[in-house]
Amino acid sequence: MAGARGERVRTYYGVIGGMSDMSAVMEAANIFGSPMVPPERRNPMETTSRGLGEMLKAALNQGFRQFVVGIGGELDE
């Protein structure tokens, strides 16, 4: 997946539900959250959320049609 500055990052998603209603659960902060970018490089004009789309596409390709996406994370001060 593409990280906040376009670099490759490794991430994962979880699965919840039963066989007929499984959902992929993803945390956006694991891909492009503030802790993933050094403070001096945190510029929203130079970062991207592309990796989340890539992860959604990967889950779609595996057959998932329901998603839970968290946009939490913690700010690194």
Backbone as ProteinMPNN parsed JSONL, in Angstrom:
{"seq_chain_A": "MAGARGERVRTYYGVIGGMSDMSAVMEAANIFGSPMVPPERRNPMETTSRGLGEMLKAALNQGFRQFVVGIGGELDE", "coords_chain_A": {"N_chain_A": [[0.831, -1.174, 0.0], [0.353, 2.309, -0.524], [1.943, 4.699, 1.44], [1.56, 7.704, 3.463], [3.293, 9.548, 2.239], [3.671, 8.445, -0.195], [5.418, 6.325, -0.086], [6.032, 2.78, 0.205], [4.08, 0.856, 2.408], [3.463, -1.654, 4.854], [0.501, -3.187, 5.842], [-2.603, -4.217, 7.356], [-5.867, -5.777, 7.522], [-8.761, -6.488, 9.493], [-11.29, -9.034, 10.054], [-14.734, -9.282, 10.554], [-17.874, -10.679, 11.649], [-20.283, -13.134, 10.416], [-20.26, -16.046, 8.231], [-21.99, -15.3, 6.133], [-22.159, -12.567, 6.253], [-19.711, -11.141, 6.343], [-17.379, -8.574, 7.195], [-14.79, -6.344, 6.232], [-12.421, -4.847, 8.307], [-10.778, -1.866, 8.755], [-8.057, 0.3, 9.61], [-7.36, 3.506, 8.993], [-5.292, 5.117, 9.973], [-3.141, 3.398, 10.246], [-1.995, 3.403, 7.801], [-1.682, 6.035, 6.707], [-1.604, 7.791, 8.859], [-0.75, 10.403, 11.285], [1.419, 9.47, 13.025], [2.855, 8.005, 11.204], [4.327, 9.7, 9.701], [7.124, 11.792, 9.791], [7.282, 14.643, 11.989], [8.301, 17.025, 10.747], [7.66, 16.625, 8.118], [4.963, 16.649, 7.744], [2.74, 17.694, 5.812], [-0.214, 18.561, 4.477], [-0.539, 19.174, 1.803], [1.232, 17.655, 0.502], [0.833, 15.015, 1.026], [-0.937, 11.835, 0.921], [-3.942, 9.851, 0.76], [-4.098, 7.599, -0.643], [-3.33, 4.923, -0.149], [-5.359, 3.833, 1.455], [-7.458, 3.517, -0.354], [-6.231, 1.613, -1.974], [-6.114, -0.525, -0.181], [-8.844, -0.982, 0.256], [-9.544, -1.783, -2.342], [-8.038, -4.156, -2.518], [-9.359, -5.724, -0.598], [-11.904, -5.802, -1.754], [-11.264, -7.297, -4.031], [-10.869, -9.697, -2.801], [-13.359, -10.467, -2.24], [-14.893, -9.139, -0.308], [-17.654, -7.069, 0.633], [-18.614, -5.41, 2.464], [-17.587, -2.895, 4.705], [-15.713, -1.558, 7.425], [-14.298, 1.345, 8.369], [-11.878, 2.798, 10.241], [-10.93, 6.005, 11.398], [-9.175, 6.868, 13.256], [-6.475, 6.875, 15.48], [-3.469, 8.169, 16.979], [-2.232, 11.322, 17.935], [1.05, 12.281, 17.524], [2.914, 14.076, 19.556]], "CA_chain_A": [[0.0, 0.0, 0.0], [1.071, 3.585, -0.515], [1.865, 5.446, 2.684], [1.189, 9.119, 3.38], [4.174, 10.276, 1.327], [3.833, 7.647, -1.389], [6.297, 5.183, 0.153], [5.315, 1.527, 0.426], [3.905, 0.449, 3.793], [2.758, -2.919, 5.069], [-0.607, -3.02, 6.772], [-3.489, -5.379, 7.457], [-7.236, -5.493, 7.928], [-9.397, -7.567, 10.225], [-12.549, -9.546, 9.511], [-15.761, -9.532, 11.562], [-19.147, -11.167, 11.132], [-20.424, -14.549, 10.087], [-19.933, -16.429, 6.857], [-22.834, -14.633, 5.141], [-22.135, -11.109, 6.378], [-18.378, -10.735, 6.783], [-16.94, -7.212, 6.881], [-13.369, -6.044, 6.405], [-12.254, -3.737, 9.239], [-9.507, -1.226, 8.422], [-7.7, 1.517, 10.338], [-6.642, 4.388, 8.075], [-4.075, 5.636, 10.598], [-2.048, 2.446, 10.031], [-1.443, 3.632, 6.475], [-1.254, 7.423, 6.465], [-1.798, 8.608, 10.051], [0.345, 11.288, 11.71], [2.613, 8.778, 13.503], [3.568, 7.399, 10.082], [5.043, 10.758, 8.997], [7.902, 12.631, 10.713], [6.642, 15.953, 12.168], [8.77, 18.042, 9.805], [7.18, 16.303, 6.762], [3.498, 16.604, 7.793], [2.185, 18.763, 5.002], [-1.351, 17.969, 3.763], [-0.439, 19.424, 0.363], [2.219, 16.714, -0.033], [0.538, 13.658, 1.488], [-2.033, 11.192, 0.2], [-4.674, 8.752, 1.395], [-4.206, 6.586, -1.699], [-3.182, 3.577, 0.4], [-6.655, 3.337, 1.926], [-8.138, 3.034, -1.557], [-5.573, 0.371, -2.386], [-6.519, -1.585, 0.736], [-10.239, -1.278, -0.069], [-9.543, -2.552, -3.586], [-7.545, -5.505, -2.219], [-10.439, -6.439, 0.081], [-12.927, -6.065, -2.78], [-10.771, -8.403, -4.858], [-10.987, -10.933, -2.02], [-14.773, -10.784, -2.101], [-15.599, -8.355, 0.707], [-18.559, -6.038, 0.123], [-18.944, -4.574, 3.612], [-16.341, -2.36, 5.257], [-15.694, -0.643, 8.561], [-13.035, 2.058, 8.257], [-11.589, 3.698, 11.356], [-10.088, 7.146, 11.051], [-8.605, 7.291, 14.527], [-5.037, 6.99, 15.613], [-3.098, 9.115, 18.021], [-1.332, 12.379, 17.478], [2.384, 12.201, 18.094], [3.275, 15.484, 19.823]], "C_chain_A": [[0.882, 1.246, 0.0], [0.858, 4.275, 0.832], [1.558, 6.907, 2.42], [2.035, 9.908, 2.388], [4.488, 9.461, 0.074], [4.744, 6.442, -1.233], [5.455, 3.933, 0.411], [5.258, 1.225, 1.925], [3.191, -0.896, 3.82], [1.672, -2.671, 6.091], [-1.487, -4.258, 6.719], [-4.911, -4.888, 7.68], [-7.788, -6.721, 8.622], [-10.691, -7.977, 9.543], [-13.491, -9.786, 10.677], [-17.01, -10.06, 10.878], [-19.135, -12.656, 10.879], [-20.128, -14.811, 8.628], [-20.75, -15.656, 5.817], [-22.769, -13.109, 5.209], [-20.781, -10.598, 6.879], [-18.068, -9.312, 6.329], [-15.438, -7.123, 7.076], [-13.269, -4.8, 7.277], [-10.854, -3.169, 9.046], [-9.298, 0.009, 9.287], [-6.825, 2.376, 9.435], [-5.325, 4.889, 8.663], [-2.886, 4.691, 10.447], [-1.357, 2.656, 8.692], [-0.877, 5.048, 6.347], [-1.456, 8.344, 7.663], [-0.564, 9.408, 10.433], [1.575, 10.542, 12.216], [3.451, 8.146, 12.384], [4.45, 8.414, 9.338], [5.832, 11.583, 10.011], [7.281, 14.028, 10.807], [7.051, 16.997, 11.132], [8.273, 17.794, 8.374], [5.656, 16.219, 6.696], [2.915, 17.821, 7.09], [1.031, 18.169, 4.198], [-1.333, 18.214, 2.258], [0.514, 18.428, -0.309], [1.968, 15.274, 0.394], [-0.713, 13.13, 0.784], [-2.7, 10.124, 1.067], [-4.866, 7.589, 0.413], [-4.153, 5.151, -1.141], [-4.481, 2.994, 0.927], [-7.457, 2.803, 0.744], [-7.542, 1.726, -2.054], [-5.985, -0.789, -1.488], [-7.982, -1.963, 0.497], [-10.327, -2.13, -1.34], [-9.076, -3.984, -3.344], [-8.637, -6.328, -1.539], [-11.585, -6.745, -0.885], [-12.529, -7.253, -3.65], [-10.834, -9.733, -4.131], [-12.441, -11.264, -1.706], [-15.537, -10.002, -1.049], [-16.459, -7.29, 0.046], [-19.039, -5.119, 1.245], [-17.644, -4.165, 4.294], [-16.625, -1.497, 6.48], [-14.322, 0.011, 8.514], [-12.906, 3.015, 9.43], [-10.694, 4.819, 10.893], [-9.479, 7.735, 12.315], [-7.107, 7.403, 14.483], [-4.721, 7.975, 16.718], [-2.114, 10.114, 17.47], [-0.033, 12.288, 18.237], [2.878, 13.642, 18.311], [4.718, 15.647, 20.165]], "O_chain_A": [[2.018, 1.219, 0.473], [-0.273, 4.413, 1.298], [1.321, 7.3, 1.278], [1.538, 10.845, 1.763], [5.452, 9.748, -0.634], [4.84, 5.618, -2.143], [4.289, 4.036, 0.795], [6.266, 1.328, 2.624], [2.417, -1.225, 2.921], [1.908, -2.01, 7.102], [-1.124, -5.248, 6.084], [-5.13, -3.717, 7.99], [-7.347, -7.845, 8.379], [-11.129, -7.349, 8.579], [-13.115, -10.411, 11.669], [-17.179, -9.903, 9.669], [-18.136, -13.343, 11.091], [-19.784, -13.896, 7.88], [-20.249, -15.384, 4.726], [-23.272, -12.431, 4.314], [-20.724, -9.722, 7.742], [-18.441, -8.898, 5.231], [-14.881, -7.751, 7.976], [-13.952, -3.808, 7.023], [-9.862, -3.89, 9.157], [-10.259, 0.684, 9.654], [-5.683, 2.018, 9.144], [-4.349, 5.066, 7.934], [-1.739, 5.133, 10.512], [-0.258, 2.147, 8.47], [0.266, 5.233, 5.93], [-1.476, 9.564, 7.499], [0.538, 9.126, 9.962], [2.691, 10.933, 11.876], [4.612, 7.795, 12.594], [5.224, 8.041, 8.456], [5.259, 12.034, 11.003], [6.8, 14.549, 9.801], [6.21, 17.778, 10.687], [8.442, 18.652, 7.507], [5.111, 15.764, 5.69], [2.638, 18.846, 7.714], [1.27, 17.347, 3.314], [-2.037, 17.532, 1.514], [0.593, 18.366, -1.536], [2.802, 14.402, 0.149], [-1.445, 13.88, 0.138], [-2.09, 9.574, 1.984], [-5.7, 6.711, 0.631], [-4.865, 4.273, -1.626], [-4.687, 1.783, 0.855], [-8.071, 1.74, 0.843], [-8.266, 0.836, -2.501], [-6.183, -1.907, -1.964], [-8.324, -3.145, 0.532], [-11.1, -3.086, -1.397], [-9.647, -4.924, -3.897], [-8.822, -7.5, -1.866], [-12.168, -7.828, -0.835], [-13.357, -8.108, -3.965], [-10.85, -10.787, -4.766], [-12.724, -12.226, -0.991], [-16.746, -10.196, -0.916], [-16.07, -6.686, -0.954], [-19.78, -4.166, 1.003], [-16.724, -4.969, 4.444], [-17.639, -0.803, 6.554], [-13.3, -0.669, 8.605], [-13.716, 3.926, 9.596], [-9.795, 4.606, 10.08], [-9.292, 8.947, 12.425], [-6.54, 7.967, 13.547], [-5.626, 8.548, 17.324], [-1.268, 9.785, 16.639], [-0.026, 12.225, 19.466], [3.218, 14.335, 17.352], [5.171, 16.765, 20.413]]}, "name": "protein", "num_of_chains": 1, "seq": "MAGARGERVRTYYGVIGGMSDMSAVMEAANIFGSPMVPPERRNPMETTSRGLGEMLKAALNQGFRQFVVGIGGELDE"}
